[in-house]
Amino acid sequence: MIEQKEQKDPAFQEMSLKIPLAVGDLAPSFNMEASGGRRVSLDALKGVPFVLYFYPRANTPGCTQEALDFSHALTELTQRGVSVIGVSRDILKKLDSFANKYNLTFPLASDADGQASVAYGVWVQKTLYGKTSMGIERATYLVNAQGRIVHIWRKVKVSGHVTAVLNEIIKRGL
């Protein structure tokens, strides 16, 4: 859950207003704890293409379906040498529970401090039922082996999304 002080802290909100990332940019650095006692970082992924997808919250219908869709495509992605990492602001304990419940074998990273969400421009102001708050915008970044962003999907709709990601990977010969 997002702490109230972060939602109201102008400095934290201002960080989310920076210029958005674009195709061709170097992927921002990250280093996060992940499900299954793992740690994921940009440095560890040097030389490996990867999908970094951001989702609002584990164990919600859309986030669960997106995770399951990536899980079903994982064999093909792995055969192509592409790693998958899911990122949310959830605490590690919740991510471990989510991964175990749905047998998700790829890392689910905990961006508890919000640094990766801000760096990737997905920490945004959202409005739901007239209430405004800060939260993660569902987005996916495809990063090549050289660490450059080669495709960005923003405001992702879950249905068909993983197929679109896989098609882009195939098109690029990754």
C-alpha positions as CSV (number, residue, x, y, z in Angstrom):
1,M,0.0,0.0,0.0
2,I,1.2,3.5,-0.8
3,E,1.9,5.5,2.3
4,Q,-0.2,8.6,2.8
5,K,2.9,10.8,3.3
6,E,4.2,9.8,-0.2
7,Q,0.8,10.6,-1.8
8,K,0.9,14.1,-0.3
9,D,4.7,14.8,-0.4
10,P,5.2,17.4,-3.2
11,A,8.8,16.3,-3.6
12,F,7.8,12.7,-4.2
13,Q,5.1,13.8,-6.6
14,E,7.4,16.1,-8.5
15,M,9.8,13.3,-9.2
16,S,7.0,11.6,-11.2
17,L,6.7,14.6,-13.5
18,K,10.1,14.3,-15.2
19,I,10.4,13.8,-19.0
20,P,9.1,10.4,-19.9
21,L,11.4,7.7,-21.3
22,A,11.5,7.1,-25.0
23,V,12.6,4.3,-27.4
24,G,16.3,4.5,-27.8
25,D,17.0,5.7,-24.2
26,L,19.2,3.7,-21.9
27,A,17.1,1.8,-19.4
28,P,17.3,3.5,-16.0
29,S,19.3,1.6,-13.3
30,F,17.4,-0.5,-10.8
31,N,18.3,-2.9,-8.0
32,M,15.4,-4.5,-6.1
33,E,14.6,-7.5,-4.0
34,A,12.4,-10.0,-5.7
35,S,10.2,-13.0,-5.0
36,G,11.9,-16.3,-4.2
37,G,14.8,-14.7,-2.3
38,R,16.2,-13.2,-5.6
39,R,17.5,-9.8,-6.4
40,V,17.1,-8.1,-9.8
41,S,19.2,-5.3,-11.2
42,L,20.1,-3.7,-14.5
43,D,23.7,-4.5,-13.9
44,A,23.0,-8.2,-13.6
45,L,21.0,-8.1,-16.9
46,K,23.8,-6.7,-19.0
47,G,23.9,-8.6,-22.2
48,V,20.4,-10.0,-21.8
49,P,17.3,-8.7,-23.4
50,F,14.4,-8.4,-20.9
51,V,10.8,-7.4,-20.4
52,L,10.2,-5.1,-17.4
53,Y,6.5,-4.8,-16.7
54,F,5.0,-2.5,-14.0
55,Y,1.7,-3.4,-12.5
56,P,-0.4,-1.7,-9.7
57,R,-0.9,-4.4,-7.1
58,A,-0.5,-8.2,-6.7
59,N,-3.5,-10.4,-6.3
60,T,-5.9,-8.0,-8.1
61,P,-7.8,-9.4,-11.2
62,G,-5.9,-7.5,-13.9
63,C,-2.5,-7.9,-12.3
64,T,-3.1,-11.6,-11.8
65,Q,-4.2,-12.1,-15.4
66,E,-1.2,-10.2,-16.7
67,A,1.2,-12.3,-14.5
68,L,-0.5,-15.5,-15.7
69,D,-0.2,-14.4,-19.3
70,F,3.5,-13.7,-18.9
71,S,3.9,-17.1,-17.1
72,H,2.2,-18.9,-20.0
73,A,4.5,-17.2,-22.5
74,L,7.6,-17.8,-20.3
75,T,8.9,-20.9,-22.1
76,E,8.9,-19.1,-25.5
77,L,10.4,-16.0,-24.0
78,T,13.1,-18.0,-22.3
79,Q,13.9,-19.9,-25.5
80,R,14.5,-16.6,-27.2
81,G,16.8,-15.5,-24.3
82,V,14.4,-12.9,-23.0
83,S,14.0,-12.5,-19.2
84,V,10.8,-11.2,-17.6
85,I,10.5,-9.1,-14.4
86,G,7.3,-7.9,-12.9
87,V,7.5,-4.8,-10.7
88,S,5.1,-3.3,-8.2
89,R,5.3,-1.3,-5.0
90,D,4.1,-4.3,-3.0
91,I,6.2,-5.5,-0.1
92,L,8.2,-8.7,-0.7
93,K,6.1,-10.9,1.6
94,K,3.0,-10.1,-0.6
95,L,4.9,-10.8,-3.8
96,D,6.2,-14.1,-2.5
97,S,2.6,-15.1,-1.5
98,F,1.4,-14.0,-5.0
99,A,4.1,-15.9,-6.8
100,N,3.5,-19.1,-4.7
101,K,-0.3,-18.9,-5.1
102,Y,-0.1,-18.8,-8.9
103,N,3.2,-20.7,-9.4
104,L,4.9,-17.7,-11.0
105,T,8.6,-18.6,-11.6
106,F,9.9,-15.3,-13.0
107,P,10.9,-12.6,-10.5
108,L,8.4,-10.2,-9.1
109,A,10.4,-7.2,-7.8
110,S,9.4,-5.1,-4.9
111,D,9.8,-1.4,-5.6
112,A,8.8,-0.5,-2.1
113,D,10.7,2.8,-2.1
114,G,9.3,3.8,-5.5
115,Q,12.6,4.6,-7.1
116,A,12.2,2.4,-10.2
117,S,8.6,3.5,-10.6
118,V,9.7,7.1,-10.7
119,A,12.7,6.4,-12.9
120,Y,10.6,4.6,-15.5
121,G,7.8,7.3,-15.3
122,V,5.1,5.0,-14.2
123,W,4.4,6.7,-10.8
124,V,1.5,8.9,-11.9
125,Q,-1.5,10.7,-10.6
126,K,-4.6,8.6,-11.0
127,T,-8.3,9.3,-10.5
128,L,-10.8,6.6,-9.5
129,Y,-14.4,7.3,-8.6
130,G,-13.5,11.0,-8.3
131,K,-10.7,10.4,-5.8
132,T,-7.2,11.4,-6.9
133,S,-4.1,9.6,-5.7
134,M,-0.6,8.5,-6.8
135,G,-0.1,5.0,-8.2
136,I,1.6,2.8,-10.7
137,E,0.4,3.1,-14.3
138,R,0.5,-0.3,-16.0
139,A,3.4,-0.2,-18.4
140,T,5.9,-2.5,-20.1
141,Y,9.4,-1.8,-21.3
142,L,11.3,-4.1,-23.8
143,V,15.0,-3.6,-23.3
144,N,17.7,-5.0,-25.6
145,A,20.9,-6.7,-24.6
146,Q,22.7,-3.4,-24.8
147,G,20.4,-1.9,-22.2
148,R,18.5,0.3,-24.6
149,I,14.7,0.6,-24.5
150,V,13.4,-0.7,-27.8
151,H,9.7,-0.6,-27.2
152,I,7.3,0.9,-24.6
153,W,3.7,0.1,-23.9
154,R,1.9,2.7,-21.7
155,K,-1.5,2.5,-20.1
156,V,-1.6,-1.2,-20.9
157,K,-4.8,-3.1,-21.3
158,V,-4.2,-6.7,-20.1
159,S,-6.1,-8.5,-22.7
160,G,-3.8,-9.4,-25.6
161,H,-0.9,-7.5,-24.1
162,V,1.6,-10.4,-23.7
163,T,0.8,-11.5,-27.2
164,A,1.8,-8.0,-28.4
165,V,5.0,-8.1,-26.4
166,L,5.9,-11.5,-27.8
167,N,5.1,-10.4,-31.4
168,E,7.4,-7.4,-30.9
169,I,10.2,-9.7,-29.6
170,I,9.8,-12.0,-32.7
171,K,9.7,-9.0,-35.0
172,R,13.0,-7.7,-33.6
173,G,14.6,-11.2,-33.7
174,L,15.3,-11.2,-30.0
